[in-house]
């Protein structure tokens, strides 16, 4: 049982260290090149729309559109031996025009 606890602690700290924060406004769309990463998994899709698609022969594109304010974690790259990206996505209110 101790071995499992140690493994989980290491996996959790590696997750946090490689996380990239993305801020996207409601109604806004942002993109990130994720190389050869394949597979997409998000904790909660109620506040955003996420998509992963082929962009060029050498890379894939991760696209996020804000739907409602909130925070979600997404992992791009769920296939073994492929790149993995962890994104902490914050959907924020649309700025008011002045």
Secondary structure in CASP SS format (residue, H / E / C, confidence):
PFRMAT SS
TARGET T0000
AUTHOR 0000-0000-0000
METHOD secondary structure of the structure
MODEL  1
X C 1.00
X H 1.00
X H 1.00
X H 1.00
X H 1.00
X H 1.00
X H 1.00
X H 1.00
X H 1.00
X H 1.00
X H 1.00
X H 1.00
X H 1.00
X H 1.00
X H 1.00
X H 1.00
X H 1.00
X C 1.00
X E 1.00
X E 1.00
X E 1.00
X E 1.00
X E 1.00
X E 1.00
X E 1.00
X E 1.00
X C 1.00
X C 1.00
X E 1.00
X E 1.00
X E 1.00
X E 1.00
X E 1.00
X C 1.00
X C 1.00
X C 1.00
X C 1.00
X C 1.00
X C 1.00
X E 1.00
X E 1.00
X E 1.00
X C 1.00
X C 1.00
X C 1.00
X C 1.00
X C 1.00
X E 1.00
X E 1.00
X E 1.00
X E 1.00
X E 1.00
X E 1.00
X E 1.00
X E 1.00
X E 1.00
X C 1.00
X C 1.00
X E 1.00
X E 1.00
X E 1.00
X E 1.00
X E 1.00
X E 1.00
X E 1.00
X E 1.00
X C 1.00
X C 1.00
X C 1.00
X E 1.00
X E 1.00
X E 1.00
X E 1.00
X E 1.00
X E 1.00
X E 1.00
X C 1.00
X C 1.00
X C 1.00
X C 1.00
X C 1.00
X C 1.00
X C 1.00
X C 1.00
X E 1.00
X E 1.00
X E 1.00
X E 1.00
X E 1.00
X E 1.00
X E 1.00
X E 1.00
X C 1.00
X C 1.00
X C 1.00
X C 1.00
X C 1.00
X C 1.00
END
